Amino acid sequence: MFEVINIDDSSVGFRIDKWIKKKLTKIPQSLIEKDLRNGKIKVNKKKVKSSYKLIKNDKIYLFNFDYKNLSIVKKSYIPKNNIIKETEKDIIENNNNFIVINKKAGLPVQGGTKINENVTNIFSNSIYFKDYKPFIVHRIDKETSGILIIAKNRETAQQLTSLFRIRKIHKTYLALSFGQIDKEKNILDNNLIRYEGNKKIMERAITHYHVIDKNNKYTLFKLKPITGRKHQIRKHLIDLGYPVVGDNKYFLKKQSKNKHLMLHAYEIKFILNNTKYNFKANIPVYFKDFLIKNNLKQKNF
């Protein structure tokens, strides 16, 4: 026994797991992935991964999948008004198609287990999205501060996602690392390791860097990632022997008392609909104060 659901324009581009949660039922991610693996959920009668993105005329097959009885009624979390207003102050650009914010460190881009306040949730309840829905087109780590683009409509989201995929959106990061490096400029090009369960995956990652300033304790980098691997800059710098200050995920040795990750998404450039855009996000106060305290110059950015 199975049910077939035809995909229309409104669902094009959704990941299959996200579509299930939005359109059918709020069941745990682990259960969705289990049902996909076991073939209880298929697309065009074929097994797919949770990351599969739906296209027009896809057919979703639900085999003995009683989603109506699995529905979980969950009260939607609404951020406090002061949180919304404070986050709105971080907006750098606002137009009919997208906003750009200077995201604070510690604020996740999307929700998860035991995570209520996040960029998506906050702007879903913001006056800036009164007539729109926020679409996340790229991510930066929770601990990383800086530039983040949020689309206001599906068309713009798809355009920006495509630009990221073909590497036509150029990002620049600032990172403060332990140690004094010799080479002022270089290209980091190697394979980074990540895991999906027990599966080891190697991915080529490319980052250009040049040194803004340094002393006998620290090096201040400007970095331009060409690829977009998870935690790419943090992994590249620790592989190089210069871990980012405050990185307690990849650098497990005892660090300084500074609790902030000194990694900031500083600048982003792209062309959309024949218009050139270039946005910069000021470094956080704690980052600036750390540079001043350690006699590092804020030049060339």
ZAMARGU-4260 file (C-alpha; in steps of 0.2 Angstrom, whole numbers, plus 5000, padded with zeros to 4 digits):
<rodrens>
0) 5000/5000/5000 | 5007/5017/4995 | 5002/5035/4992 | 5009/5046/4978 | 5011/5065/4980
5) 5016/5075/4964 | 5028/5089/4967 | 5022/5106/4960 | 5032/5123/4958 | 5029/5128/4976
10) 5040/5113/4982 | 5054/5114/4969 | 5071/5116/4977 | 5066/5109/4994 | 5077/5095/5002
15) 5066/5079/5003 | 5068/5079/5022 | 5064/5098/5024 | 5049/5095/5013 | 5042/5081/5023
20) 5043/5091/5039 | 5035/5106/5031 | 5022/5098/5021 | 5018/5082/5030 | 5023/5080/5048
25) 5036/5086/5061 | 5044/5069/5064 | 5062/5068/5070 | 5076/5069/5057 | 5082/5052/5062
30) 5066/5044/5058 | 5065/5052/5041 | 5082/5046/5037 | 5078/5029/5043 | 5062/5028/5032
35) 5072/5034/5017 | 5085/5021/5019 | 5072/5007/5021 | 5063/5013/5006 | 5047/5018/5015
40) 5049/5035/5007 | 5055/5036/4989 | 5056/5049/4975 | 5051/5042/4957 | 5051/5025/4965
45) 5069/5026/4969 | 5078/5028/4986 | 5086/5045/4989 | 5096/5053/5003 | 5089/5066/5014
50) 5099/5079/5005 | 5090/5076/4988 | 5082/5092/4981 | 5065/5090/4973 | 5062/5095/4955
55) 5046/5099/4946 | 5036/5083/4942 | 5044/5073/4955 | 5033/5060/4962 | 5035/5055/4981
60) 5030/5038/4986 | 5025/5034/5004 | 5025/5016/5007 | 5015/5011/5023 | 5019/5028/5029
65) 5005/5035/5040 | 5011/5052/5042 | 4995/5059/5048 | 4996/5049/5064 | 5014/5054/5066
70) 5010/5072/5067 | 5017/5081/5082 | 5009/5097/5088 | 5023/5109/5093 | 5020/5126/5099
75) 5030/5138/5088 | 5043/5148/5098 | 5042/5167/5095 | 5058/5176/5101 | 5056/5191/5113
80) 5053/5207/5105 | 5069/5215/5112 | 5079/5200/5104 | 5071/5204/5087 | 5074/5223/5088
85) 5092/5220/5093 | 5095/5208/5079 | 5087/5220/5067 | 5100/5233/5071 | 5113/5221/5063
90) 5105/5224/5046 | 5118/5231/5033 | 5107/5230/5018 | 5088/5229/5015 | 5080/5228/4998
95) 5065/5219/4990 | 5075/5203/4987 | 5086/5200/5002 | 5094/5207/5017 | 5112/5207/5023
100) 5116/5206/5042 | 5132/5206/5052 | 5128/5191/5063 | 5133/5191/5081 | 5144/5177/5087
105) 5134/5164/5097 | 5118/5166/5086 | 5115/5150/5076 | 5108/5153/5058 | 5095/5139/5059
110) 5086/5129/5073 | 5090/5112/5080 | 5089/5102/5096 | 5086/5113/5111 | 5089/5129/5100
115) 5075/5142/5100 | 5083/5158/5095 | 5091/5158/5078 | 5092/5169/5063 | 5078/5161/5053
120) 5066/5161/5068 | 5070/5179/5073 | 5068/5186/5055 | 5052/5176/5053 | 5045/5187/5066
125) 5053/5203/5060 | 5044/5218/5052 | 5057/5216/5038 | 5049/5200/5033 | 5031/5205/5036
130) 5027/5201/5018 | 5041/5188/5015 | 5048/5172/5021 | 5067/5171/5025 | 5077/5159/5014
135) 5094/5154/5020 | 5106/5153/5005 | 5122/5150/5015 | 5128/5147/5032 | 5141/5153/5044
140) 5145/5144/5061 | 5136/5148/5076 | 5153/5154/5084 | 5158/5164/5069 | 5152/5182/5067
145) 5149/5192/5051 | 5141/5193/5034 | 5125/5183/5031 | 5113/5185/5016 | 5095/5180/5019
150) 5084/5180/5003 | 5066/5186/5004 | 5058/5175/4990 | 5062/5158/4982 | 5068/5165/4965
155) 5081/5176/4973 | 5086/5161/4985 | 5088/5150/4970 | 5098/5163/4961 | 5110/5166/4976
160) 5112/5147/4979 | 5117/5145/4961 | 5130/5159/4962 | 5137/5150/4978 | 5138/5134/4969
165) 5147/5140/4954 | 5159/5151/4965 | 5153/5168/4959 | 5150/5174/4976 | 5167/5180/4984
170) 5169/5180/5003 | 5183/5187/5014 | 5186/5182/5032 | 5197/5189/5045 | 5205/5176/5057
175) 5217/5179/5072 | 5228/5164/5075 | 5241/5158/5087 | 5259/5159/5081 | 5269/5169/5069
180) 5269/5163/5051 | 5283/5166/5039 | 5275/5166/5022 | 5265/5183/5020 | 5254/5175/5006
185) 5250/5158/5000 | 5237/5146/4994 | 5231/5132/5005 | 5225/5117/4994 | 5222/5100/5001
190) 5209/5087/5006 | 5199/5090/5022 | 5191/5075/5031 | 5173/5075/5037 | 5162/5060/5042
195) 5144/5055/5039 | 5141/5043/5052 | 5156/5030/5051 | 5159/5035/5033 | 5175/5045/5030
200) 5174/5058/5016 | 5188/5067/5009 | 5185/5084/5000 | 5197/5096/4991 | 5197/5113/4999
205) 5206/5129/4993 | 5209/5145/5003 | 5219/5160/4998 | 5227/5170/5013 | 5238/5184/5016
210) 5245/5191/5032 | 5238/5208/5038 | 5249/5209/5054 | 5258/5198/5066 | 5269/5198/5082
215) 5278/5184/5091 | 5261/5177/5098 | 5248/5180/5085 | 5245/5181/5066 | 5231/5191/5059
220) 5225/5183/5042 | 5214/5189/5028 | 5207/5173/5020 | 5197/5170/5004 | 5190/5153/5003
225) 5187/5147/4985 | 5178/5131/4990 | 5164/5130/5003 | 5168/5116/5015 | 5162/5114/5032
230) 5174/5123/5045 | 5186/5125/5030 | 5196/5140/5037 | 5197/5133/5054 | 5203/5116/5048
235) 5215/5124/5035 | 5223/5135/5048 | 5225/5121/5061 | 5233/5110/5048 | 5245/5124/5044
240) 5249/5125/5062 | 5241/5141/5066 | 5224/5137/5075 | 5211/5151/5077 | 5211/5159/5094
245) 5195/5153/5103 | 5193/5137/5093 | 5189/5124/5105 | 5183/5112/5093 | 5198/5108/5083
250) 5212/5115/5095 | 5210/5106/5111 | 5225/5112/5120 | 5224/5125/5134 | 5220/5142/5126
255) 5220/5160/5132 | 5206/5166/5143 | 5198/5173/5128 | 5181/5164/5125 | 5177/5171/5108
260) 5181/5162/5091 | 5192/5175/5082 | 5184/5172/5065 | 5174/5185/5056 | 5165/5184/5039
265) 5171/5202/5034 | 5166/5205/5016 | 5155/5198/5002 | 5155/5202/4983 | 5143/5196/4969
270) 5133/5201/4954 | 5114/5198/4954 | 5103/5203/4940 | 5117/5214/4932 | 5119/5224/4948
275) 5136/5223/4958 | 5135/5221/4977 | 5149/5223/4989 | 5146/5222/5008 | 5157/5223/5023
280) 5154/5219/5041 | 5163/5228/5055 | 5173/5217/5067 | 5165/5214/5084 | 5171/5225/5099
285) 5179/5210/5107 | 5189/5207/5091 | 5195/5225/5090 | 5199/5226/5108 | 5210/5210/5107
290) 5219/5217/5092 | 5223/5234/5101 | 5228/5225/5117 | 5240/5214/5107 | 5247/5229/5097
295) 5240/5222/5080 | 5236/5234/5067 | 5219/5235/5059 | 5226/5239/5042 | 5220/5233/5024
300) 5202/5230/5030
</rodrens>
